[in-house]
Amino acid sequence: IIAAAVYVIVMRKRFKKALIAIDNADNKAAVAMRFGYAEKLLENADIDAKSFGYDEAFAINREALFSEHEISDGQRKTVDDYAKNILAECKNNWSLWQKIKNRFVKFIY
């Protein structure tokens, strides 16, 4: 039990560090990481991402990954808001068991 508790604590700290790294990254890297995080959430939920602005976030992510253009603060905010909305919708749709599993087993939120 102690080993499992230590493991959960370490993994939660690692997850929080990853979120802080996204917040501290430059716009280009932050967009790619935040979009990837939203995709990871979507793998574990049965929701329609298109209704949350998937197409726009996808286009911004593609630009961040494959172009030399700078990513503006507005574009970054768009992807951040998209990921935030996906997380909120996941939390609304997940059962209590899914919330526990995704928080303490999969460490995705």
Secondary structure as GFF3:
##gff-version 3
##sequence-region A 1 109
A	DSSP	alpha_helix	2	24	.	.	.	ID=ss1
A	DSSP	alpha_helix	27	43	.	.	.	ID=ss2
A	DSSP	three_ten_helix	49	52	.	.	.	ID=ss3
A	DSSP	alpha_helix	54	66	.	.	.	ID=ss4
A	DSSP	alpha_helix	73	93	.	.	.	ID=ss5
A	DSSP	alpha_helix	96	104	.	.	.	ID=ss6
###
